[in-house]
Amino acid sequence: MNRGDRGFSIIEILIAMALFAIIVVGALGVIGATNAAGLLEGIPTGLVAGRTAKDITAASTYLRGFQEYMAGTVDGTTTPGVYTFDTTALNILGYPIPSAQPYQLAWSGMTVTIDNWYYVCPPWDYYAPGGGITADQLVRVQATLSWVLKGSERDRGSVRAVSPRDSFPRDGMPMMRRRLLQSDRGVSLIELLVAVVLFAMLFLMVDGVFISANRSTRQAETGTEVSQNARVAMERMTREIRESGASGSPAAILVGGAAGTMAVVFKSARPALNASVFCVNVTSALEELYRTSCNYYTGGPPASGVTTYAPVWQRYVGYYVTAAGAAGYNLNRVSVDLATPADALPAPASLSGGTTVATFIESFDVSLTAARLTVSLRGAGAQVASGSPVPTQRIILDDTVLIRN
């Protein structure tokens, strides 16, 4: 061995490993995996994205409930205007504020616009004031909600490294150099084993941080997917059922099936080619409510056997579930055109085909009492991250629909 040639001592190995640990933790801080402030602090992690999606869902649900409340409150005598509310308000025109249970939104303000729209002919449609006031009018309510996304503040601390001013006094340098050269040697087996054990422990700690971040992200993504899946399907289904018929012969709505895997089928007055149109029975094609996309079954209005201005059923729509293995059930929607408005509905248990509108469904139950339909939809989803299952994410949605026709 040449003079001055030597291996690494245990102290040097430990110092190198400590520096490596500092670099790894610093890198984790940059990418946000340790939930610390870093270069990409403005980009949300999986947990923040999950909270954002849940806040958006809560806000949408709140506004839907507010619109339902206003639909039963306003009428032609309601004073039009723009109403502004902030966090000091006790209620929103009699409706609970967004920060109340179960919404719990950190809201900052809400604006409600109420105005009257009048039917103008031509061009045979409703318009805001300015086109002339007529006897036929609608009360339009538009609500805008502002809120602050939930999240924790991040501390911004500074880190300083302080070193001695005179680590090697000039007078001591020759003696220290000679002593170092005299003790030149390699690494012993004990020192090498200790270094390997410490490095393995450090590696396991870093790997644990990555696994925890990955599991948290997958859990947030699964919860968001289950929530959005079920809510969108529930919103569409209840909106369509609300426009169906609660009475008549044959029945305009049927429910059936075993508990947890039930089905519902009902008639719809919206044609498949133009779902924005609601077909009603008019006396002639000259009436303003006549729409060319509606099928009157006799070549033109009026439809035979249908009361004037009553819905002219165009098709039937059904919702049912099918098994999807470990993922639970899929919620399917099927739509079929009617041959006549008086066609009988198929049995709910016989529904098949259609398209899947929601996955990760745990159970689907419906019950019909007079003009009131109760729907219960449960979603549940689980994922596997880093070789182990993520806790199951669940959502329970219950809604009662008042059938209008």
C-alpha positions in Angstrom: 0.0 0.0 0.0 1.4 3.4 -0.9 1.8 6.0 1.8 -1.5 7.8 2.2 -3.6 5.1 0.5 -6.3 3.7 2.7 -9.9 2.5 2.8 -12.9 4.3 4.4 -13.3 4.4 8.1 -16.6 3.7 9.8 -17.0 7.4 10.6 -16.6 8.4 7.0 -19.2 5.8 5.9 -21.7 7.0 8.5 -21.2 10.6 7.4 -21.7 9.6 3.8 -24.9 7.7 4.7 -26.2 10.7 6.7 -25.6 13.0 3.6 -27.5 10.4 1.5 -30.4 10.5 3.9 -30.5 14.3 3.8 -30.6 14.2 0.0 -33.4 11.6 -0.1 -35.6 13.4 2.4 -35.0 16.7 0.5 -36.1 15.0 -2.7 -39.2 13.7 -1.0 -39.9 17.2 0.2 -39.6 18.6 -3.4 -42.1 16.2 -4.9 -44.5 16.6 -2.0 -44.5 13.0 -0.9 -43.8 13.9 2.7 -46.5 16.6 2.7 -43.9 19.3 3.2 -43.5 22.5 1.3 -41.3 22.1 -1.8 -40.7 23.2 -5.4 -44.1 21.8 -6.6 -46.1 23.0 -3.6 -48.8 24.5 -5.8 -49.6 21.2 -7.5 -52.1 19.2 -5.3 -51.2 15.8 -4.2 -53.6 12.9 -4.3 -55.0 13.8 -0.8 -55.6 17.4 -1.8 -57.2 16.3 -5.0 -59.5 14.0 -3.1 -60.6 16.8 -0.7 -61.1 19.1 -3.7 -63.4 16.5 -5.4 -65.4 16.0 -2.2 -65.8 19.8 -1.8 -67.1 20.1 -5.4 -69.5 17.2 -4.8 -70.8 18.8 -1.6 -71.2 22.2 -3.3 -73.2 20.5 -6.2 -75.4 18.7 -3.8 -76.0 21.8 -1.8 -77.0 23.9 -4.9 -79.3 21.1 -6.0 -81.1 21.0 -2.7 -81.3 24.8 -2.7 -82.9 24.8 -6.2 -85.4 22.1 -5.0 -86.2 24.3 -2.0 -86.7 27.4 -4.2 -88.9 25.5 -6.7 -91.4 25.0 -3.9 -91.0 28.5 -2.5 -91.1 31.1 -5.3 -94.1 32.0 -7.4 -95.4 34.9 -9.5 -95.5 37.2 -6.4 -91.8 36.8 -5.5 -89.9 40.0 -5.8 -87.2 39.8 -8.5 -83.7 40.9 -7.6 -80.1 39.9 -6.7 -79.6 38.7 -3.1 -76.1 38.5 -1.7 -75.1 36.6 1.4 -71.8 36.2 3.3 -70.7 34.1 6.3 -72.6 36.3 8.8 -75.9 35.1 7.3 -78.0 32.7 9.4 -79.8 31.2 6.4 -80.1 31.6 2.6 -83.7 32.8 2.0 -84.8 30.3 4.6 -82.5 27.5 3.5 -79.6 26.3 5.7 -76.2 27.9 5.1 -73.5 25.9 3.2 -71.4 25.4 6.4 -74.1 23.5 8.1 -74.3 19.7 8.3 -73.9 17.7 6.1 -72.2 20.0 3.6 -69.6 21.6 5.9 -68.2 23.9 3.2 -65.8 26.7 4.1 -68.0 29.1 2.1 -67.2 32.7 1.6 -70.3 34.0 -0.2 -73.4 33.2 -2.2 -75.4 35.2 -4.7 -79.0 34.4 -5.7 -80.6 36.0 -8.8 -84.4 35.9 -9.1 -86.1 37.2 -12.2 -89.2 36.6 -14.3 -89.1 35.1 -17.9 -92.0 35.6 -20.2 -93.2 33.5 -23.1 -92.9 35.4 -26.4 -94.5 34.3 -29.6 -92.8 34.3 -32.0 -90.1 32.9 -31.6 -92.1 30.6 -29.3 -89.8 30.5 -26.2 -89.2 32.1 -22.8 -87.1 35.2 -22.6 -85.9 37.6 -19.9 -87.7 40.9 -19.4 -87.4 43.2 -22.3 -89.2 41.1 -24.9 -92.6 42.1 -23.6 -94.7 40.9 -20.6 -97.2 38.1 -21.3 -99.6 36.1 -19.2 -97.4 33.0 -19.3 -94.2 33.4 -17.2 -91.5 31.4 -15.4 -89.6 32.4 -12.3 -85.9 31.8 -12.9 -83.6 31.3 -9.9 -79.8 31.2 -10.4 -77.4 30.6 -7.4 -73.6 31.1 -7.3 -71.7 29.6 -4.4 -68.1 30.5 -3.5 -66.0 28.5 -1.0 -62.5 27.9 0.1 -61.0 24.5 -0.6 -60.2 22.5 2.6 -56.5 21.9 3.4 -53.9 22.4 6.1 -51.4 25.3 6.1 -47.8 24.3 5.6 -45.0 25.6 7.9 -42.2 27.5 6.3 -39.1 27.1 8.5 -35.5 27.8 7.6 -32.7 25.4 8.1 -29.1 26.6 8.8 -25.9 24.7 8.9 -23.3 26.1 11.3 -19.7 25.0 11.2 -16.8 25.9 13.6 -14.7 28.9 12.5 -11.3 27.2 13.2 -11.7 23.4 12.8 -8.0 22.9 12.3 -5.7 25.3 14.1 -2.6 26.0 12.1 -0.3 24.9 14.9 -2.0 21.5 15.1 -2.0 20.6 11.4 1.4 18.9 11.1 0.8 16.7 14.2 -2.7 15.7 13.0 -1.5 14.9 9.6 1.3 12.6 10.8 -1.1 10.9 13.2 -3.6 10.2 10.4 -1.0 8.8 8.1 0.3 6.5 10.8 -3.2 5.0 11.4 -4.0 4.3 7.7 -6.0 1.1 7.3 -9.0 -0.4 5.5 -12.5 -1.3 6.8 -12.9 -4.2 9.2 -15.6 -6.9 8.8 -17.5 -5.5 11.9 -17.5 -2.0 10.5 -18.7 -3.2 7.2 -21.6 -5.2 8.7 -22.6 -2.2 10.9 -22.6 0.0 7.8 -24.7 -2.5 5.8 -27.3 -2.8 8.6 -27.6 1.0 9.0 -28.0 1.4 5.2 -30.7 -1.3 5.1 -32.6 0.4 7.9 -32.4 3.7 6.1 -33.6 2.1 2.9 -36.6 0.5 4.6 -37.5 3.9 6.1 -37.4 5.6 2.7 -39.3 2.8 1.1 -42.0 3.1 3.9 -42.5 6.8 3.1 -43.0 6.0 -0.6 -45.5 3.2 0.2 -47.4 5.4 2.6 -47.7 8.2 0.0 -48.8 5.7 -2.7 -51.5 4.1 -0.5 -52.8 7.5 0.6 -53.1 8.7 -3.1 -54.8 5.5 -4.2 -57.2 5.7 -1.2 -58.1 9.3 -2.1 -58.5 8.4 -5.8 -60.8 5.4 -5.0 -62.9 7.5 -2.6 -63.3 10.2 -5.3 -64.2 7.7 -8.0 -66.8 5.9 -5.9 -68.4 9.2 -4.8 -68.6 10.8 -8.2 -69.7 7.5 -9.8 -72.7 7.1 -7.5 -73.7 10.8 -7.3 -73.8 11.3 -11.1 -75.9 8.2 -11.6 -78.2 9.1 -8.7 -78.7 12.6 -10.1 -79.5 11.4 -13.6 -81.9 8.7 -12.4 -83.9 10.8 -10.0 -84.2 13.6 -12.5 -85.7 11.2 -15.1 -88.0 9.5 -12.6 -89.3 12.8 -11.4 -90.9 13.4 -14.9 -92.6 10.1 -15.1 -96.2 9.2 -14.1 -97.4 8.1 -10.7 -100.9 6.9 -11.8 -102.8 5.6 -14.8 -103.3 2.2 -16.4 -101.1 0.6 -17.5 -98.7 1.8 -14.8 -96.1 4.4 -15.9 -93.5 3.2 -13.3 -92.7 -0.3 -11.9 -90.2 -1.5 -9.3 -89.1 -5.0 -8.4 -86.3 -7.4 -7.7 -84.5 -8.8 -4.6 -83.3 -6.5 -1.8 -79.9 -5.0 -2.7 -80.3 -5.8 -6.5 -83.6 -4.2 -7.3 -84.7 -2.5 -10.6 -87.0 0.3 -11.7 -88.6 0.9 -15.1 -90.7 4.0 -16.0 -92.0 5.9 -19.0 -90.4 9.1 -20.3 -91.9 11.8 -22.4 -88.5 12.8 -23.8 -87.6 11.5 -27.2 -84.3 9.6 -27.5 -83.1 11.8 -30.3 -83.7 15.1 -28.5 -83.7 14.7 -24.7 -84.1 18.4 -24.2 -87.7 18.2 -25.4 -90.6 17.1 -23.2 -93.5 16.0 -25.3 -97.1 17.0 -24.4 -100.3 16.3 -26.3 -101.4 19.4 -28.2 -104.5 19.8 -30.4 -102.6 20.8 -33.6 -99.2 21.5 -35.0 -99.9 25.2 -34.9 -99.6 25.4 -31.1 -96.5 26.8 -29.5 -95.9 23.6 -27.5 -95.7 21.5 -30.6 -92.3 19.9 -31.3 -91.4 18.1 -34.5 -89.1 15.7 -32.6 -92.1 14.3 -30.6 -93.8 11.1 -31.8 -97.6 11.5 -31.7 -98.1 8.0 -33.2 -100.9 9.0 -35.6 -98.9 11.1 -38.0 -99.5 14.3 -36.1 -101.1 15.8 -33.0 -103.2 15.1 -31.1 -102.1 11.6 -29.9 -105.0 9.2 -29.6 -106.1 8.3 -26.1 -104.0 11.0 -24.4 -105.5 13.9 -22.4 -104.8 17.3 -23.9 -101.5 18.8 -22.6 -100.7 15.5 -20.8 -97.3 13.8 -21.4 -97.1 11.8 -24.5 -94.8 8.9 -23.5 -92.0 8.3 -26.0 -90.0 5.5 -24.5 -89.4 3.5 -21.4 -86.2 3.8 -19.3 -84.9 1.2 -16.8 -82.2 1.0 -14.2 -80.9 -2.3 -12.9 -77.7 -3.9 -11.6 -75.5 -6.7 -12.9 -72.8 -8.6 -11.0 -69.2 -7.4 -11.6 -67.2 -9.9 -9.6 -65.0 -8.5 -6.9 -66.0 -4.9 -7.9 -69.6 -5.5 -6.6 -72.3 -4.5 -9.2 -72.6 -2.3 -12.3 -75.6 0.0 -12.5 -77.0 -0.2 -16.1 -79.5 2.1 -17.9 -81.6 0.8 -20.8 -83.9 2.9 -23.1 -86.4 1.5 -25.6 -88.9 3.4 -27.8 -92.6 2.7 -27.3 -95.0 1.5 -30.0 -97.9 3.5 -28.5 -98.1 5.7 -25.4 -100.4 3.0 -23.8 -97.8 0.2 -24.1 -97.4 -1.8 -20.9 -94.0 -1.6 -19.2 -91.8 -4.7 -19.1 -91.2 -6.5 -15.8 -88.2 -4.9 -13.9 -86.6 -8.3 -13.5 -86.5 -8.8 -17.3 -84.4 -5.7 -18.1 -81.2 -6.4 -20.0 -78.7 -4.6 -22.3 -78.2 -0.9 -22.3 -75.1 1.0 -21.0 -73.3 1.0 -17.7 -73.7 4.3 -15.9 -72.0 3.5 -12.6 -69.5 1.0 -11.2 -68.4 0.0 -7.7 -72.1 -0.4 -6.6 -72.6 -2.3 -3.4 -76.5 -2.3 -3.4 -79.4 -0.7 -5.2 -82.9 -0.5 -3.6 -86.1 1.3 -4.7 -89.6 1.5 -3.2 -92.8 3.2 -4.5 -95.6 4.5 -2.4 -98.3 6.5 -4.3 -96.4 9.4 -6.0 -93.3 9.0 -3.8 -90.3 6.9 -4.9 -87.5 6.2 -2.5 -84.1 5.3 -3.9 -81.1 4.0 -2.0 -77.7 3.6 -3.8 -74.6 2.4 -2.0 -71.2 2.5 -3.6 -68.0 0.7 -2.4 -64.6 0.4 -4.0 -61.2 -1.0 -3.0 -57.8 -1.0 -4.6 -54.5 -2.6 -4.1 -51.4 -0.5 -3.6 -47.8 -1.8 -3.2 -49.1 -5.3 -2.8 -51.6 -4.8 -0.1 -55.3 -3.8 -0.2 -56.3 -0.2 0.5 -59.2 0.3 3.0 -62.6 0.1 1.2 -64.2 3.5 0.4 -68.0 3.7 0.8 -70.8 6.1 0.1 -74.5 5.9 0.9 -77.0 8.0 -1.1 -80.7 8.1 -0.2 -83.2 10.2 -2.1 -87.0 10.6 -2.2 -88.5 11.6 -5.6 -91.9 13.2 -5.9 -93.3 12.1 -9.3 -94.9 15.1 -10.9 -97.2 13.7 -13.6 
